[in-house]
Amino acid sequence: MKKTIRTIIFIICLVVLIFSSYKMIDYYMEEHESTSLIDDTKFEYTSPTDAGLININFPALCAQYPDVAAWLYQPGTNINYPVVQSADNDHYLRRLLDGSHNMNGTLFVDYRCARDFSDSLTVIYGHNMKNGEMFATFPNYATQEYFDAHPYMMLYTPDGDYKISLFAGYLTDDTDMVYALFNDGGPNSEEIFQYAQGMSIFKSDITEYSGENLVILSTCSYEKSNSRFVLVGILEPQ
C-alpha cells in the first residue's frame, strides 16, 4: 500500500515537473520570438539619423504589416517599437506584429481613437515585460531623476512626426479616469490634463494646457492587483 502511494506521488510530481518545464520553455521561446521579430523589423525598416533619432520606411513597413499606425521611439531607452491598431483592443494584446500568438503582444492604439492621432486624446497600450521590453521602463518615472533624463518620446507616423512632451506620470489602477474616456460623459482633454498633472509623481515645466492633443500611454504594474502606470504627454508636430 505504501509503495503504491509513493508511486502515485512520484507520478504526480513528475507530471508537475514536466508541465512546469514545458511552460517555462514555452515562455522563453515566445520571448525569443518576440525579440527576434522586433529586431528584424528595426533592421529592415528603420535607420538612425545624425541627430540621434530614427527614420522609418513607412511605405515598406505598412505594405508588410498593414495594421501599423506609428512607431514609438525614446532615445536612451529600450522603447523603439512599431505601434499597431486593429478593430478591437484584444487582437494585439497577445499577438505579435505578424499576427502570431505571443504573450508579449504588440504596442497598440485604442481602436476607438483616430488612426492618424488627430483626436484630442489618444491612448497607447503596452505590456510591462519582466525582461525589460515594451513599457517596462515606465515605473522608473516614479523618480524625478528619471523624468529629467527622459522627458519626451518621439512618435513617427506615415503622415508626420511628433514629439510627445511628457508632463505627468503616476501609479493607479484600472478604474482610473483615463480608462473612462470612451464612456458616455467621459472626461475631456482639459479634464485629463488637470487630473493627470495633479496625480503626477514627477514635476514638469508644462503647467498650462492650451488645447493641444494629448497622448496617454498605459501599462500594467505589479504593486498590487490591477495596478497600472500611466504617462501623459502633449503631442507636438515636428
Backbone as CSV, one residue per row, in Angstrom:
resi,resn,N_x,N_y,N_z,CA_x,CA_y,CA_z,C_x,C_y,C_z
1,MET,0.830,-1.216,0.000,0.000,0.000,0.000,0.865,1.268,0.000
2,LYS,1.885,1.266,0.900,2.770,2.430,0.968,3.527,2.626,-0.350
3,LYS,3.908,1.482,-0.947,4.621,1.553,-2.221,3.739,2.159,-3.306
4,THR,2.468,1.799,-3.299,1.516,2.341,-4.275,1.355,3.850,-4.104
5,ILE,1.250,4.291,-2.842,1.108,5.723,-2.555,2.335,6.489,-3.021
6,ARG,3.526,5.911,-2.729,4.757,6.558,-3.158,4.822,6.664,-4.682
7,THR,4.359,5.609,-5.332,4.358,5.603,-6.805,3.437,6.695,-7.342
8,ILE,2.260,6.823,-6.744,1.301,7.843,-7.179,1.873,9.240,-6.965
9,ILE,2.484,9.452,-5.793,3.086,10.756,-5.502,4.199,11.063,-6.491
10,PHE,5.022,10.047,-6.790,6.104,10.224,-7.754,5.567,10.620,-9.123
11,ILE,4.511,9.933,-9.560,3.923,10.225,-10.871,3.366,11.649,-10.909
12,ILE,2.675,12.054,-9.828,2.125,13.413,-9.760,3.246,14.453,-9.837
13,CYS,4.300,14.228,-9.060,5.429,15.166,-9.066,6.078,15.227,-10.443
14,LEU,6.181,14.068,-11.085,6.780,14.015,-12.419,5.947,14.799,-13.432
15,VAL,4.620,14.614,-13.350,3.727,15.341,-14.255,3.838,16.844,-14.027
16,VAL,3.874,17.266,-12.754,4.009,18.694,-12.437,5.321,19.239,-12.970
17,LEU,6.396,18.470,-12.810,7.711,18.903,-13.290,7.724,19.051,-14.809
18,ILE,7.146,18.071,-15.488,7.101,18.125,-16.959,6.282,19.312,-17.431
19,PHE,5.128,19.526,-16.791,4.273,20.641,-17.189,4.965,21.980,-16.931
20,SER,5.603,22.108,-15.761,6.298,23.349,-15.416,7.437,23.620,-16.393
21,SER,8.158,22.572,-16.744,9.261,22.712,-17.696,8.740,23.140,-19.061
22,TYR,7.635,22.547,-19.471,7.022,22.922,-20.749,6.629,24.392,-20.765
23,LYS,5.985,24.854,-19.680,5.551,26.245,-19.609,6.744,27.194,-19.610
24,MET,7.815,26.812,-18.917,8.995,27.660,-18.871,9.656,27.744,-20.247
25,ILE,9.776,26.610,-20.909,10.358,26.596,-22.251,9.503,27.407,-23.211
26,ASP,8.188,27.243,-23.106,7.263,27.982,-23.964,7.391,29.482,-23.734
27,TYR,7.538,29.884,-22.468,7.686,31.309,-22.131,8.930,31.890,-22.784
28,TYR,10.050,31.204,-22.647,11.298,31.725,-23.204,11.312,31.671,-24.723
29,MET,10.634,30.695,-25.297,10.531,30.636,-26.757,9.726,31.817,-27.281
30,GLU,8.615,32.135,-26.613,7.807,33.277,-27.033,8.580,34.587,-26.871
31,GLU,9.331,34.686,-25.774,10.147,35.879,-25.551,11.168,36.039,-26.673
32,HIS,11.798,34.936,-27.058,12.786,34.966,-28.138,12.135,35.332,-29.471
33,GLU,10.974,34.757,-29.744,10.266,35.049,-30.993,9.894,36.529,-31.076
34,SER,9.420,37.087,-29.956,9.048,38.497,-29.930,10.256,39.392,-30.173
35,THR,11.333,39.141,-29.445,12.539,39.952,-29.587,13.118,39.847,-30.991
36,SER,13.120,38.647,-31.544,13.678,38.443,-32.880,12.885,39.192,-33.943
37,LEU,11.549,39.133,-33.839,10.728,39.824,-34.825,10.918,41.334,-34.742
38,ILE,10.963,41.868,-33.525,11.163,43.308,-33.361,12.527,43.718,-33.896
39,ASP,13.558,42.955,-33.564,14.911,43.276,-34.041,14.981,43.226,-35.561
40,ASP,14.357,42.220,-36.164,14.348,42.119,-37.633,13.607,43.294,-38.254
41,THR,12.499,43.705,-37.599,11.711,44.823,-38.117,12.495,46.130,-38.028
42,LYS,13.189,46.342,-36.922,14.039,47.530,-36.788,15.106,47.553,-37.874
43,PHE,15.763,46.413,-38.077,16.845,46.327,-39.073,16.324,46.601,-40.479
44,GLU,15.130,46.085,-40.759,14.586,46.167,-42.119,13.991,47.530,-42.438
45,TYR,13.366,48.182,-41.454,12.539,49.342,-41.769,12.952,50.643,-41.079
46,THR,13.978,50.614,-40.233,14.408,51.852,-39.581,15.880,52.117,-39.855
47,SER,16.256,53.390,-39.721,17.660,53.771,-39.865,17.931,54.953,-38.949
48,PRO,19.144,55.036,-38.392,19.463,56.135,-37.474,19.705,57.445,-38.203
49,THR,19.492,58.537,-37.504,19.790,59.858,-38.051,21.003,60.436,-37.328
50,ASP,21.581,61.479,-37.902,22.734,62.131,-37.275,22.356,62.798,-35.958
51,ALA,21.059,63.091,-35.782,20.595,63.766,-34.560,20.292,62.792,-33.430
52,GLY,20.581,61.506,-33.635,20.326,60.526,-32.593,18.905,60.014,-32.576
53,LEU,18.137,60.302,-33.626,16.769,59.805,-33.732,16.732,58.723,-34.811
54,ILE,15.571,58.428,-35.362,15.470,57.391,-36.384,14.553,57.831,-37.519
55,ASN,14.743,57.221,-38.671,13.831,57.332,-39.801,13.106,56.006,-39.967
56,ILE,11.845,56.086,-40.413,11.036,54.879,-40.619,10.632,54.802,-42.087
57,ASN,10.821,53.665,-42.698,10.366,53.440,-44.069,8.914,52.946,-44.005
58,PHE,7.995,53.903,-43.833,6.593,53.524,-43.645,5.962,52.858,-44.864
59,PRO,6.255,53.287,-46.098,5.635,52.583,-47.233,5.930,51.084,-47.233
60,ALA,7.186,50.726,-46.989,7.538,49.306,-46.972,6.988,48.615,-45.727
61,LEU,7.063,49.292,-44.570,6.590,48.714,-43.314,5.095,48.445,-43.363
62,CYS,4.331,49.415,-43.832,2.870,49.264,-43.867,2.422,48.291,-44.951
63,ALA,3.226,48.152,-46.004,2.906,47.155,-47.025,3.031,45.744,-46.457
64,GLN,4.014,45.554,-45.572,4.220,44.250,-44.955,3.269,44.019,-43.792
65,TYR,3.024,45.084,-43.016,2.178,44.984,-41.815,1.133,46.113,-41.857
66,PRO,0.005,45.883,-42.500,-0.984,46.952,-42.733,-1.577,47.566,-41.463
67,ASP,-1.504,46.882,-40.345,-2.086,47.423,-39.114,-1.187,48.437,-38.412
68,VAL,0.018,48.645,-38.930,0.928,49.613,-38.310,0.360,51.021,-38.439
69,ALA,0.272,51.728,-37.308,-0.219,53.106,-37.297,0.894,54.102,-37.001
70,ALA,1.961,53.641,-36.329,3.010,54.564,-35.905,4.227,53.777,-35.449
71,TRP,5.248,54.534,-35.065,6.438,53.944,-34.437,6.799,54.824,-33.249
72,LEU,6.989,54.210,-32.085,7.312,54.938,-30.863,8.779,54.730,-30.522
73,TYR,9.474,55.851,-30.270,10.916,55.787,-30.009,11.272,56.758,-28.890
74,GLN,12.115,56.295,-27.974,12.599,57.159,-26.906,14.114,57.018,-26.797
75,PRO,14.855,58.066,-27.103,16.314,57.988,-27.036,16.795,57.578,-25.646
76,GLY,17.810,56.734,-25.613,18.411,56.342,-24.352,17.666,55.282,-23.590
77,THR,16.607,54.716,-24.166,15.837,53.647,-23.522,15.608,52.522,-24.526
78,ASN,14.934,51.460,-24.067,14.637,50.343,-24.953,13.400,50.600,-25.809
79,ILE,12.704,51.706,-25.609,11.458,51.952,-26.343,11.771,52.322,-27.786
80,ASN,11.503,51.371,-28.672,11.785,51.513,-30.098,10.954,50.458,-30.812
81,TYR,9.648,50.741,-30.935,8.697,49.715,-31.351,7.654,50.246,-32.336
82,PRO,7.191,49.370,-33.221,6.014,49.715,-34.012,4.769,49.746,-33.141
83,VAL,3.796,50.543,-33.560,2.516,50.658,-32.864,1.426,50.325,-33.865
84,VAL,0.537,49.424,-33.488,-0.500,48.969,-34.408,-1.879,49.418,-33.924
85,GLN,-2.867,49.195,-34.770,-4.267,49.404,-34.384,-5.123,48.409,-35.142
86,SER,-6.065,47.793,-34.429,-6.965,46.834,-35.058,-8.405,47.184,-34.717
87,ALA,-9.317,46.288,-35.024,-10.743,46.573,-34.840,-11.187,46.436,-33.390
88,ASP,-10.306,45.950,-32.511,-10.627,45.854,-31.090,-9.330,45.932,-30.295
89,ASN,-9.459,45.931,-28.969,-8.274,46.036,-28.113,-7.745,44.684,-27.657
90,ASP,-8.305,43.611,-28.178,-7.877,42.277,-27.781,-6.873,41.657,-28.755
91,HIS,-6.985,42.018,-30.016,-6.238,41.309,-31.061,-4.736,41.301,-30.805
92,TYR,-4.153,42.474,-30.573,-2.697,42.557,-30.419,-2.248,42.480,-28.961
93,LEU,-3.185,42.262,-28.073,-2.816,42.112,-26.670,-1.919,40.893,-26.488
94,ARG,-2.183,39.849,-27.251,-1.404,38.618,-27.190,-0.970,38.170,-28.583
95,ARG,-0.687,39.125,-29.444,-0.195,38.786,-30.783,0.961,39.690,-31.166
96,LEU,1.876,39.146,-31.952,2.988,39.923,-32.456,2.571,40.696,-33.706
97,LEU,3.505,41.451,-34.213,3.251,42.285,-35.384,2.758,41.470,-36.574
98,ASP,3.246,40.240,-36.706,2.853,39.395,-37.839,1.571,38.615,-37.589
99,GLY,0.928,38.853,-36.440,-0.334,38.195,-36.128,-0.198,36.882,-35.392
100,SER,1.038,36.407,-35.188,1.221,35.141,-34.474,0.951,35.321,-32.989
101,HIS,0.407,34.281,-32.359,0.067,34.360,-30.939,1.331,34.426,-30.101
102,ASN,1.366,35.374,-29.165,2.533,35.542,-28.306,2.130,36.387,-27.111
103,MET,2.488,35.949,-25.905,2.079,36.642,-24.694,2.680,38.049,-24.578
104,ASN,3.756,38.319,-25.301,4.383,39.635,-25.239,3.542,40.711,-25.910
105,GLY,2.751,40.319,-26.901,1.886,41.280,-27.582,2.662,42.333,-28.352
106,THR,1.941,43.381,-28.755,2.488,44.495,-29.531,1.884,45.784,-28.997
107,LEU,2.633,46.872,-29.031,2.062,48.158,-28.664,0.893,48.464,-29.595
108,PHE,-0.222,48.954,-29.019,-1.363,49.237,-29.889,-2.143,50.457,-29.427
109,VAL,-2.744,51.124,-30.404,-3.614,52.272,-30.170,-5.026,51.765,-29.910
110,ASP,-5.696,52.366,-28.939,-7.089,52.012,-28.686,-7.896,52.118,-29.980
111,TYR,-8.703,51.099,-30.248,-9.432,51.037,-31.516,-10.429,52.183,-31.690
112,ARG,-10.776,52.857,-30.595,-11.741,53.947,-30.675,-11.084,55.292,-30.979
113,CYS,-9.768,55.299,-31.079,-9.029,56.532,-31.373,-8.766,56.657,-32.872
114,ALA,-8.624,57.886,-33.340,-8.297,58.124,-34.746,-6.917,57.560,-35.050
115,ARG,-6.796,56.883,-36.147,-5.545,56.227,-36.522,-4.415,57.221,-36.761
116,ASP,-4.779,58.442,-37.174,-3.755,59.451,-37.500,-3.416,60.356,-36.317
117,PHE,-3.890,60.021,-35.134,-3.593,60.767,-33.906,-4.153,62.194,-33.926
118,SER,-5.231,62.365,-34.659,-5.864,63.683,-34.744,-6.863,63.934,-33.621
119,ASP,-7.191,62.912,-32.840,-8.105,63.099,-31.711,-7.440,63.932,-30.619
120,SER,-8.255,64.568,-29.807,-7.710,65.341,-28.688,-7.083,64.438,-27.632
121,LEU,-7.523,63.165,-27.595,-6.977,62.181,-26.661,-6.747,60.863,-27.393
122,THR,-5.527,60.358,-27.328,-5.199,59.069,-27.929,-4.533,58.202,-26.875
123,VAL,-4.929,56.936,-26.824,-4.379,56.012,-25.833,-3.557,54.936,-26.531
124,ILE,-2.338,54.704,-26.018,-1.472,53.626,-26.500,-1.234,52.672,-25.330
125,TYR,-1.458,51.383,-25.571,-1.266,50.364,-24.546,-0.041,49.506,-24.864
126,GLY,0.611,49.018,-23.821,1.723,48.086,-23.998,1.976,47.332,-22.709
127,HIS,2.509,46.125,-22.831,2.817,45.324,-21.652,4.052,45.854,-20.932
128,ASN,4.105,45.595,-19.645,5.284,45.849,-18.822,5.975,44.502,-18.643
129,MET,6.899,44.180,-19.565,7.506,42.858,-19.569,8.636,42.769,-18.551
130,LYS,8.695,41.653,-17.859,9.698,41.489,-16.809,11.112,41.344,-17.361
131,ASN,11.223,41.135,-18.682,12.553,41.081,-19.291,13.036,42.470,-19.710
132,GLY,12.261,43.510,-19.360,12.668,44.875,-19.666,12.147,45.410,-20.976
133,GLU,11.358,44.616,-21.712,10.858,45.037,-23.016,9.534,45.805,-22.890
134,MET,9.090,46.316,-24.029,7.850,47.082,-24.155,7.871,48.294,-23.210
135,PHE,6.883,48.420,-22.325,6.785,49.586,-21.445,7.342,49.300,-20.043
136,ALA,8.323,48.417,-19.956,8.869,48.043,-18.649,9.591,49.190,-17.949
137,THR,9.984,50.223,-18.706,10.691,51.349,-18.086,9.752,52.341,-17.409
138,PHE,8.454,52.229,-17.635,7.522,53.241,-17.126,7.592,53.438,-15.608
139,PRO,7.661,52.369,-14.810,7.730,52.590,-13.356,8.950,53.389,-12.908
140,ASN,9.968,53.497,-13.768,11.132,54.321,-13.428,10.753,55.794,-13.286
141,TYR,9.618,56.166,-13.878,9.155,57.554,-13.773,8.635,57.885,-12.375
142,ALA,8.744,56.942,-11.473,8.415,57.230,-10.072,9.475,58.113,-9.421
143,THR,10.572,58.364,-10.142,11.599,59.270,-9.631,11.714,60.486,-10.537
144,GLN,11.947,61.632,-9.941,12.135,62.865,-10.703,13.368,62.768,-11.602
145,GLU,14.393,62.092,-11.121,15.644,61.987,-11.871,15.434,61.283,-13.212
146,TYR,14.604,60.241,-13.202,14.379,59.522,-14.459,13.606,60.391,-15.446
147,PHE,12.609,61.100,-14.953,11.880,62.008,-15.837,12.803,63.072,-16.415
148,ASP,13.642,63.656,-15.585,14.542,64.703,-16.051,15.461,64.203,-17.164
149,ALA,15.826,62.917,-17.097,16.699,62.339,-18.114,15.937,61.899,-19.361
150,HIS,14.610,61.660,-19.213,13.805,61.129,-20.333,12.455,61.852,-20.393
151,PRO,12.452,63.147,-20.722,11.217,63.928,-20.643,10.320,63.841,-21.890
152,TYR,10.758,63.103,-22.903,9.934,63.059,-24.123,10.124,61.732,-24.852
153,MET,9.211,61.472,-25.776,9.319,60.361,-26.724,9.048,60.917,-28.113
154,MET,9.460,60.162,-29.111,9.149,60.522,-30.495,8.107,59.545,-31.036
155,LEU,7.107,60.099,-31.701,6.070,59.295,-32.333,6.111,59.573,-33.832
156,TYR,6.480,58.573,-34.591,6.548,58.695,-36.046,5.303,58.067,-36.658
157,THR,4.700,58.738,-37.625,3.529,58.200,-38.311,3.728,58.344,-39.822
158,PRO,2.940,57.645,-40.618,3.061,57.799,-42.063,2.777,59.225,-42.547
159,ASP,2.036,59.997,-41.748,1.650,61.346,-42.159,2.500,62.448,-41.546
160,GLY,3.359,62.107,-40.591,4.176,63.132,-39.969,4.765,62.660,-38.647
161,ASP,5.729,63.430,-38.163,6.416,63.076,-36.923,5.976,63.993,-35.786
162,TYR,5.990,63.423,-34.567,5.558,64.175,-33.387,6.532,63.941,-32.238
163,LYS,6.611,64.925,-31.390,7.288,64.785,-30.109,6.218,64.699,-29.031
164,ILE,6.319,63.691,-28.174,5.417,63.591,-27.034,6.149,64.167,-25.826
165,SER,5.778,65.366,-25.448,6.390,66.007,-24.282,5.617,65.583,-23.039
166,LEU,6.243,64.769,-22.225,5.575,64.214,-21.051,5.404,65.278,-19.968
167,PHE,4.253,65.280,-19.330,4.030,66.211,-18.228,3.466,65.526,-16.983
168,ALA,3.130,64.230,-17.097,2.565,63.535,-15.940,2.853,62.048,-16.018
169,GLY,3.073,61.462,-14.864,3.231,60.021,-14.744,2.818,59.601,-13.349
170,TYR,2.015,58.541,-13.252,1.529,58.149,-11.926,1.093,56.688,-11.898
171,LEU,1.103,56.143,-10.709,0.639,54.786,-10.460,-0.834,54.825,-10.090
172,THR,-1.615,53.929,-10.696,-3.051,53.921,-10.438,-3.577,52.494,-10.605
173,ASP,-4.866,52.360,-10.907,-5.431,51.043,-11.184,-6.377,51.143,-12.369
174,ASP,-7.043,50.041,-12.695,-7.845,50.002,-13.910,-9.184,50.732,-13.793
175,THR,-9.417,51.409,-12.660,-10.620,52.230,-12.530,-10.303,53.715,-12.696
176,ASP,-9.081,54.022,-13.085,-8.649,55.413,-13.201,-9.471,56.173,-14.249
177,MET,-9.496,57.498,-14.093,-10.246,58.358,-15.003,-9.877,58.144,-16.471
178,VAL,-8.598,57.888,-16.762,-8.187,57.773,-18.166,-8.835,56.588,-18.859
179,TYR,-9.290,55.603,-18.099,-9.926,54.438,-18.705,-11.425,54.627,-18.881
180,ALA,-11.903,55.831,-18.554,-13.317,56.153,-18.762,-13.509,57.114,-19.933
181,LEU,-12.462,57.290,-20.724,-12.528,58.268,-21.823,-13.684,58.014,-22.767
182,PHE,-13.944,56.759,-23.028,-14.902,56.420,-24.074,-16.295,56.103,-23.531
183,ASN,-16.471,56.316,-22.252,-17.803,56.179,-21.658,-18.634,57.418,-21.938
184,ASP,-19.934,57.280,-21.901,-20.804,58.452,-22.025,-20.499,59.426,-20.892
185,GLY,-20.255,60.669,-21.251,-19.928,61.662,-20.238,-18.508,61.544,-19.716
186,GLY,-17.643,60.836,-20.458,-16.263,60.658,-20.041,-15.489,61.968,-20.075
187,PRO,-14.310,62.008,-19.447,-13.538,63.253,-19.333,-13.039,63.752,-20.678
188,ASN,-12.898,65.071,-20.792,-12.317,65.656,-21.994,-10.823,65.905,-21.771
189,SER,-10.152,66.439,-22.776,-8.699,66.608,-22.702,-8.288,67.603,-21.617
190,GLU,-9.066,68.661,-21.416,-8.758,69.621,-20.357,-8.845,68.951,-18.990
191,GLU,-9.871,68.145,-18.798,-10.038,67.453,-17.514,-8.923,66.435,-17.289
192,ILE,-8.536,65.742,-18.357,-7.437,64.778,-18.237,-6.139,65.501,-17.905
193,PHE,-5.886,66.634,-18.537,-4.661,67.387,-18.257,-4.599,67.768,-16.779
194,GLN,-5.667,68.356,-16.285,-5.672,68.814,-14.895,-5.559,67.639,-13.924
195,TYR,-6.288,66.575,-14.217,-6.267,65.411,-13.335,-4.889,64.758,-13.314
196,ALA,-4.324,64.501,-14.505,-3.028,63.827,-14.584,-1.930,64.665,-13.945
197,GLN,-1.985,65.962,-14.159,-0.981,66.843,-13.555,-1.050,66.766,-12.031
198,GLY,-2.261,66.712,-11.495,-2.427,66.612,-10.051,-1.984,65.270,-9.495
199,MET,-2.073,64.226,-10.302,-1.688,62.884,-9.874,-0.202,62.604,-10.057
200,SER,0.475,63.388,-10.851,1.823,63.068,-11.287,2.825,62.958,-10.139
201,ILE,3.695,61.958,-10.249,4.771,61.771,-9.278,5.885,62.785,-9.516
202,PHE,6.193,63.030,-10.773,7.250,63.978,-11.110,6.666,65.330,-11.497
203,LYS,7.499,66.325,-11.542,7.106,67.675,-11.924,7.757,68.036,-13.262
204,SER,6.959,68.605,-14.158,7.484,69.057,-15.446,7.295,70.561,-15.573
205,ASP,7.882,71.124,-16.626,7.739,72.559,-16.881,6.411,72.891,-17.558
206,ILE,5.675,71.853,-17.974,4.383,72.072,-18.632,3.320,72.194,-17.555
207,THR,2.843,73.376,-17.356,1.880,73.621,-16.270,0.546,74.153,-16.771
208,GLU,0.482,74.537,-18.045,-0.764,75.077,-18.605,-1.138,74.317,-19.863
209,TYR,-2.435,74.171,-20.057,-2.962,73.451,-21.220,-3.580,74.438,-22.198
210,SER,-3.170,74.308,-23.466,-3.634,75.249,-24.487,-4.400,74.559,-25.614
211,GLY,-4.981,73.411,-25.303,-5.819,72.729,-26.292,-5.088,71.747,-27.182
212,GLU,-3.827,71.453,-26.872,-3.077,70.508,-27.691,-3.655,69.097,-27.561
213,ASN,-3.398,68.272,-28.566,-3.777,66.863,-28.476,-2.883,66.170,-27.448
214,LEU,-3.472,65.264,-26.690,-2.745,64.541,-25.664,-2.622,63.061,-26.031
215,VAL,-1.526,62.464,-25.569,-1.321,61.021,-25.715,-1.194,60.409,-24.326
216,ILE,-1.957,59.367,-24.087,-1.905,58.617,-22.830,-1.256,57.271,-23.122
217,LEU,-0.208,56.951,-22.384,0.496,55.685,-22.545,0.273,54.855,-21.283
218,SER,-0.249,53.660,-21.447,-0.688,52.865,-20.297,-0.032,51.488,-20.297
219,THR,0.398,51.065,-19.112,0.934,49.718,-18.957,0.531,49.156,-17.601
220,CYS,0.657,47.853,-17.457,0.380,47.231,-16.168,1.550,47.465,-15.219
221,SER,1.285,47.351,-13.943,2.319,47.462,-12.925,2.069,46.370,-11.902
222,TYR,3.051,46.098,-11.051,2.984,44.898,-10.225,2.885,45.172,-8.725
223,GLU,2.573,46.399,-8.353,2.478,46.727,-6.934,1.333,46.000,-6.243
224,LYS,0.211,45.881,-6.954,-0.945,45.171,-6.429,-1.824,44.753,-7.589
225,SER,-2.889,44.055,-7.308,-3.771,43.574,-8.358,-4.350,44.733,-9.164
226,ASN,-4.313,44.595,-10.506,-4.884,45.570,-11.434,-4.185,46.935,-11.399
227,SER,-2.935,46.970,-10.932,-2.187,48.233,-10.947,-1.849,48.636,-12.379
228,ARG,-1.783,49.928,-12.598,-1.392,50.490,-13.887,-0.412,51.632,-13.661
229,PHE,0.501,51.825,-14.624,1.325,53.034,-14.625,1.005,53.793,-15.897
230,VAL,0.708,55.074,-15.731,0.235,55.908,-16.830,1.190,57.080,-17.034
231,LEU,1.539,57.328,-18.290,2.242,58.543,-18.683,1.331,59.352,-19.587
232,VAL,1.374,60.655,-19.459,0.552,61.533,-20.299,1.453,62.620,-20.863
233,GLY,1.294,62.893,-22.159,2.117,63.906,-22.785,1.363,64.706,-23.823
234,ILE,1.935,65.836,-24.185,1.397,66.703,-25.236,2.009,66.293,-26.569
235,LEU,1.166,66.192,-27.595,1.618,65.787,-28.923,2.004,67.036,-29.717
236,GLU,3.286,67.154,-30.063,3.792,68.334,-30.744,4.302,67.975,-32.138
237,PRO,3.639,68.482,-33.186,4.116,68.204,-34.554,5.543,68.722,-34.743
238,GLN,6.329,67.944,-35.483,7.723,68.326,-35.732,7.917,68.781,-37.186
